[in-house]
Amino acid sequence: MVGFVCVVSLTACTPEDEADPAALAPSVISPNKLVTCEDADNCGEAGALRWSLPLTGNYYLYRDDDGQATVLPESEVLGNEYPTPRAVAHNGTLYYYEHERFRAVDAETGNLLWTEDIDPKRPKAVEAVQVVGDTLVVYARDNRDGDEALLYLVNPTKDSPRWQRIDIPIRVRVSLSDDDPANGTHVLLEKELDGGLKRGQYGYFLVKVPNGEVEWSADLPGLGEAYAFTDDVLYVVEEEGEDEDESERVFLIDPADGREISDFVVPDGLQAKYRLHATESGELILGSSDCPEPLDQCSGEPLSGLDAKTGELLWEHPEKAVILSLVERDGTTLVYFHDQHGYQSLDARTGAIVDDDVLGATTALIDAFGASYPWREHKPASDADRRTAPVEAYGPGVGKLAIDMGAGTRYLTSYLTEEGEVVGVYQGCAPDGMRSQRMNSPAVWQECVSPRLFTVDYGV
């Protein structure tokens, strides 16, 4: 009977010093200490490990329905209710968060600056984090009441953060996302009241960052989540009427008090909702910026420019495109985009091409970098192969770059170094840190005793 239990539990009766059959050969992220590219003297080379930081705590290689393996903390893999770990980079600091636990890491050196649990006594699920100015705006849902939104402002310092929860009006439900409109000092949030709103009306309130003061609340015409924001004007798109041929209407709102300034009808044949981008130089750019795959696999949407005050059609781009960023330069806005001809920029006022090849403009193109999971198409034969399958980085000038340093590797974000080099951020398990499933484990998933947060140079 004892022998049978040992066979079933795989390693439950294995001596501690005996190698686990699930563990693979070590990789560059295996050492249980901070590792940097200076150790290998290969900083900046394509595919080089820039730094690797061990993560403390108990982690498991959770596998979702499509076979994707992800390294999750024990508390999350047991509850299975929270988003996967994510990260945002800002001003030389990488903020990595696992649900409500935030770690701030020096993006240049990989040194851990601080770790903080945000409001740990409040049961919640963090859904998104947005940087507004130098403040992290944290959106969450109360686990006991899914309709109750929670909003936190986290003001980082060098050694520790200061956080505060913002009281949201009673009976208000906030539409949460990581790209709610914001300028450098405020964030606009959508609310949903219990009745009382006319068709086509939505409720909004404006929160001042970083003190959390709600400056105004108003019921405005518009389509929820279809808006754009500059320092001087808030633009909301009114949904079409019952007649399908009825055009959309854009309302200009004063962000100081929520007052309607003016409105105009979107020119025939154009669509503004979910495709609205505002410039500080006075244009509205209509076009999609959403592309979850490598850009060469995205056709994009029609791209056009309107005068932000009158709605006059200024120009139309002849090709479908994906908008990457808007860059203000000497009173003019440049629109960086990708179409079938490659990466280009155009003048937001005239639509004229400014540069037909902007591959070197990494600051403007940073949102074009990402990673894909090729094994989803080729379907490795075994679960073990899926857990250890490499991730493929992509981006302007990168081509296809295999990231094969760990197990359960997941892409988080990209950022620029002080020298303007692009770095990809990943999370995974050192391959020699995987452990077989054990009968006495609190989770049914494979244990990861060597979780890592690591970055890779893209060579551009």
SULWOSUL-V378932 format. One record per residue. N is the residue number from 1. RES is the residue in three letters. NEAR is the number of other C-alpha atoms within 10 Angstrom. Layout:
((N | RES | NEAR) (N | RES | NEAR))
//
This chain:
((1 | MET | 5) (2 | VAL | 7) (3 | GLY | 8) (4 | PHE | 9) (5 | VAL | 13) (6 | CYS | 15) (7 | VAL | 12) (8 | VAL | 13) (9 | SER | 15) (10 | LEU | 16) (11 | THR | 21) (12 | ALA | 17) (13 | CYS | 14) (14 | THR | 13) (15 | PRO | 9) (16 | GLU | 9) (17 | ASP | 6) (18 | GLU | 8) (19 | ALA | 13) (20 | ASP | 17) (21 | PRO | 12) (22 | ALA | 16) (23 | ALA | 15) (24 | LEU | 17) (25 | ALA | 9) (26 | PRO | 14) (27 | SER | 13) (28 | VAL | 18) (29 | ILE | 28) (30 | SER | 23) (31 | PRO | 16) (32 | ASN | 14) (33 | LYS | 12) (34 | LEU | 18) (35 | VAL | 22) (36 | THR | 24) (37 | CYS | 20) (38 | GLU | 12) (39 | ASP | 11) (40 | ALA | 12) (41 | ASP | 10) (42 | ASN | 15) (43 | CYS | 18) (44 | GLY | 20) (45 | GLU | 15) (46 | ALA | 16) (47 | GLY | 21) (48 | ALA | 21) (49 | LEU | 27) (50 | ARG | 27) (51 | TRP | 25) (52 | SER | 28) (53 | LEU | 23) (54 | PRO | 21) (55 | LEU | 20) (56 | THR | 11) (57 | GLY | 12) (58 | ASN | 14) (59 | TYR | 25) (60 | TYR | 29) (61 | LEU | 29) (62 | TYR | 25) (63 | ARG | 19) (64 | ASP | 10) (65 | ASP | 6) (66 | ASP | 7) (67 | GLY | 14) (68 | GLN | 19) (69 | ALA | 24) (70 | THR | 23) (71 | VAL | 26) (72 | LEU | 28) (73 | PRO | 22) (74 | GLU | 19) (75 | SER | 17) (76 | GLU | 19) (77 | VAL | 22) (78 | LEU | 15) (79 | GLY | 8) (80 | ASN | 13) (81 | GLU | 13) (82 | TYR | 17) (83 | PRO | 14) (84 | THR | 18) (85 | PRO | 21) (86 | ARG | 20) (87 | ALA | 21) (88 | VAL | 19) (89 | ALA | 19) (90 | HIS | 16) (91 | ASN | 12) (92 | GLY | 15) (93 | THR | 22) (94 | LEU | 23) (95 | TYR | 22) (96 | TYR | 22) (97 | TYR | 20) (98 | GLU | 19) (99 | HIS | 23) (100 | GLU | 21) (101 | ARG | 15) (102 | PHE | 19) (103 | ARG | 20) (104 | ALA | 26) (105 | VAL | 21) (106 | ASP | 17) (107 | ALA | 24) (108 | GLU | 16) (109 | THR | 17) (110 | GLY | 21) (111 | ASN | 17) (112 | LEU | 18) (113 | LEU | 16) (114 | TRP | 17) (115 | THR | 17) (116 | GLU | 16) (117 | ASP | 15) (118 | ILE | 21) (119 | ASP | 14) (120 | PRO | 10) (121 | LYS | 7) (122 | ARG | 12) (123 | PRO | 14) (124 | LYS | 23) (125 | ALA | 19) (126 | VAL | 24) (127 | GLU | 18) (128 | ALA | 17) (129 | VAL | 24) (130 | GLN | 19) (131 | VAL | 19) (132 | VAL | 20) (133 | GLY | 16) (134 | ASP | 16) (135 | THR | 21) (136 | LEU | 21) (137 | VAL | 22) (138 | VAL | 23) (139 | TYR | 22) (140 | ALA | 23) (141 | ARG | 20) (142 | ASP | 15) (143 | ASN | 15) (144 | ARG | 10) (145 | ASP | 10) (146 | GLY | 12) (147 | ASP | 13) (148 | GLU | 17) (149 | ALA | 23) (150 | LEU | 22) (151 | LEU | 20) (152 | TYR | 21) (153 | LEU | 25) (154 | VAL | 21) (155 | ASN | 18) (156 | PRO | 17) (157 | THR | 12) (158 | LYS | 10) (159 | ASP | 10) (160 | SER | 14) (161 | PRO | 17) (162 | ARG | 12) (163 | TRP | 20) (164 | GLN | 15) (165 | ARG | 14) (166 | ILE | 15) (167 | ASP | 13) (168 | ILE | 16) (169 | PRO | 14) (170 | ILE | 8) (171 | ARG | 13) (172 | VAL | 17) (173 | ARG | 21) (174 | VAL | 24) (175 | SER | 14) (176 | LEU | 22) (177 | SER | 16) (178 | ASP | 13) (179 | ASP | 12) (180 | ASP | 17) (181 | PRO | 21) (182 | ALA | 23) (183 | ASN | 15) (184 | GLY | 15) (185 | THR | 15) (186 | HIS | 23) (187 | VAL | 23) (188 | LEU | 21) (189 | LEU | 21) (190 | GLU | 21) (191 | LYS | 23) (192 | GLU | 17) (193 | LEU | 16) (194 | ASP | 9) (195 | GLY | 6) (196 | GLY | 8) (197 | LEU | 14) (198 | LYS | 10) (199 | ARG | 10) (200 | GLY | 15) (201 | GLN | 18) (202 | TYR | 21) (203 | GLY | 21) (204 | TYR | 22) (205 | PHE | 22) (206 | LEU | 22) (207 | VAL | 20) (208 | LYS | 18) (209 | VAL | 23) (210 | PRO | 21) (211 | ASN | 14) (212 | GLY | 19) (213 | GLU | 13) (214 | VAL | 18) (215 | GLU | 14) (216 | TRP | 15) (217 | SER | 18) (218 | ALA | 16) (219 | ASP | 18) (220 | LEU | 20) (221 | PRO | 21) (222 | GLY | 25) (223 | LEU | 21) (224 | GLY | 22) (225 | GLU | 19) (226 | ALA | 20) (227 | TYR | 25) (228 | ALA | 23) (229 | PHE | 24) (230 | THR | 18) (231 | ASP | 15) (232 | ASP | 12) (233 | VAL | 23) (234 | LEU | 23) (235 | TYR | 25) (236 | VAL | 26) (237 | VAL | 29) (238 | GLU | 25) (239 | GLU | 21) (240 | GLU | 16) (241 | GLY | 13) (242 | GLU | 7) (243 | ASP | 7) (244 | GLU | 7) (245 | ASP | 10) (246 | GLU | 13) (247 | SER | 19) (248 | GLU | 21) (249 | ARG | 22) (250 | VAL | 28) (251 | PHE | 22) (252 | LEU | 23) (253 | ILE | 20) (254 | ASP | 16) (255 | PRO | 21) (256 | ALA | 13) (257 | ASP | 13) (258 | GLY | 20) (259 | ARG | 14) (260 | GLU | 16) (261 | ILE | 12) (262 | SER | 12) (263 | ASP | 19) (264 | PHE | 16) (265 | VAL | 16) (266 | VAL | 20) (267 | PRO | 15) (268 | ASP | 11) (269 | GLY | 7) (270 | LEU | 16) (271 | GLN | 18) (272 | ALA | 25) (273 | LYS | 23) (274 | TYR | 18) (275 | ARG | 21) (276 | LEU | 22) (277 | HIS | 24) (278 | ALA | 21) (279 | THR | 23) (280 | GLU | 18) (281 | SER | 17) (282 | GLY | 18) (283 | GLU | 23) (284 | LEU | 27) (285 | ILE | 26) (286 | LEU | 23) (287 | GLY | 25) (288 | SER | 22) (289 | SER | 21) (290 | ASP | 16) (291 | CYS | 17) (292 | PRO | 12) (293 | GLU | 14) (294 | PRO | 16) (295 | LEU | 23) (296 | ASP | 14) (297 | GLN | 10) (298 | CYS | 17) (299 | SER | 15) (300 | GLY | 22) (301 | GLU | 18) (302 | PRO | 18) (303 | LEU | 22) (304 | SER | 21) (305 | GLY | 25) (306 | LEU | 23) (307 | ASP | 17) (308 | ALA | 22) (309 | LYS | 17) (310 | THR | 14) (311 | GLY | 18) (312 | GLU | 16) (313 | LEU | 17) (314 | LEU | 16) (315 | TRP | 17) (316 | GLU | 17) (317 | HIS | 15) (318 | PRO | 10) (319 | GLU | 15) (320 | LYS | 19) (321 | ALA | 25) (322 | VAL | 25) (323 | ILE | 29) (324 | LEU | 22) (325 | SER | 20) (326 | LEU | 22) (327 | VAL | 16) (328 | GLU | 14) (329 | ARG | 9) (330 | ASP | 6) (331 | GLY | 9) (332 | THR | 15) (333 | THR | 21) (334 | LEU | 24) (335 | VAL | 23) (336 | TYR | 25) (337 | PHE | 26) (338 | HIS | 26) (339 | ASP | 20) (340 | GLN | 15) (341 | HIS | 11) (342 | GLY | 15) (343 | TYR | 24) (344 | GLN | 22) (345 | SER | 25) (346 | LEU | 19) (347 | ASP | 17) (348 | ALA | 28) (349 | ARG | 21) (350 | THR | 13) (351 | GLY | 18) (352 | ALA | 14) (353 | ILE | 16) (354 | VAL | 14) (355 | ASP | 13) (356 | ASP | 12) (357 | ASP | 14) (358 | VAL | 18) (359 | LEU | 16) (360 | GLY | 13) (361 | ALA | 15) (362 | THR | 20) (363 | THR | 14) (364 | ALA | 19) (365 | LEU | 22) (366 | ILE | 19) (367 | ASP | 18) (368 | ALA | 25) (369 | PHE | 23) (370 | GLY | 20) (371 | ALA | 25) (372 | SER | 18) (373 | TYR | 18) (374 | PRO | 14) (375 | TRP | 18) (376 | ARG | 13) (377 | GLU | 7) (378 | HIS | 8) (379 | LYS | 13) (380 | PRO | 15) (381 | ALA | 8) (382 | SER | 8) (383 | ASP | 14) (384 | ALA | 13) (385 | ASP | 13) (386 | ARG | 20) (387 | ARG | 24) (388 | THR | 22) (389 | ALA | 25) (390 | PRO | 22) (391 | VAL | 24) (392 | GLU | 18) (393 | ALA | 22) (394 | TYR | 21) (395 | GLY | 23) (396 | PRO | 21) (397 | GLY | 13) (398 | VAL | 16) (399 | GLY | 11) (400 | LYS | 13) (401 | LEU | 16) (402 | ALA | 17) (403 | ILE | 21) (404 | ASP | 16) (405 | MET | 24) (406 | GLY | 31) (407 | ALA | 29) (408 | GLY | 28) (409 | THR | 28) (410 | ARG | 26) (411 | TYR | 23) (412 | LEU | 19) (413 | THR | 21) (414 | SER | 24) (415 | TYR | 25) (416 | LEU | 21) (417 | THR | 14) (418 | GLU | 11) (419 | GLU | 7) (420 | GLY | 13) (421 | GLU | 15) (422 | VAL | 23) (423 | VAL | 27) (424 | GLY | 24) (425 | VAL | 26) (426 | TYR | 24) (427 | GLN | 27) (428 | GLY | 27) (429 | CYS | 32) (430 | ALA | 30) (431 | PRO | 27) (432 | ASP | 23) (433 | GLY | 20) (434 | MET | 24) (435 | ARG | 22) (436 | SER | 17) (437 | GLN | 19) (438 | ARG | 19) (439 | MET | 15) (440 | ASN | 9) (441 | SER | 11) (442 | PRO | 11) (443 | ALA | 18) (444 | VAL | 15) (445 | TRP | 19) (446 | GLN | 20) (447 | GLU | 26) (448 | CYS | 28) (449 | VAL | 21) (450 | SER | 25) (451 | PRO | 33) (452 | ARG | 26) (453 | LEU | 23) (454 | PHE | 25) (455 | THR | 28) (456 | VAL | 25) (457 | ASP | 24) (458 | TYR | 26) (459 | GLY | 15) (460 | VAL | 19))
//
